[in-house]
């Protein structure tokens, strides 16, 4: 099976994340997408993150009715901070029956040269890149392992959603319905 790994803090998961995952399922040869909730991205401060299992629970709620998009906690048991090259090696060894692809935004492909052992990622894996407004894709966009996709974009971010919650404003329609209902009753943020 061809599985795309879509890494993110998902703090919280919002409709922009889900829109991209759904687009990739329907516009690539992927059979499934695993939404990998990252405990700690080395390029982001950890202090702003909700608890790992809270973010995972929100992802489970967001994906519960979709057979092609699955939540994943595979980085929870790996050393922190999480490095994509290490996670890809781990998942490839643990699930040798699957063909894993890496999913990332245009901002990430532009900075990929700063990632730990990025050359290994380019050598061993196909990378599906969705464009992000206002980000140049950089030189690696032309690498043979990279495929650029024009997924629909919504100007929304997890920090925007968190700020709306903090200001006691509605986040309805910014997050999946099940996530909205849960956050209404459980003040994670």
Buried (B, 14 or more C-beta within 10 A) or exposed (E): EBBBBBBBBBBBBBBBBBBBBBBBBEEBEBEBBBBBBBBBBEEEEEEEBBEBEBBBBBBBBBBEEBEBBBBBBBBBEBEEBBBBBBBBBBBBEEEEEBBBBBBBBBBBBBBBEEBEBBEBBBEBBBBBBBBBEEBEBBEBBEEEBBEBBEBEBBEBEBEBBBEBBEEEEEBEEBBBEBBBEBBEEEEBB
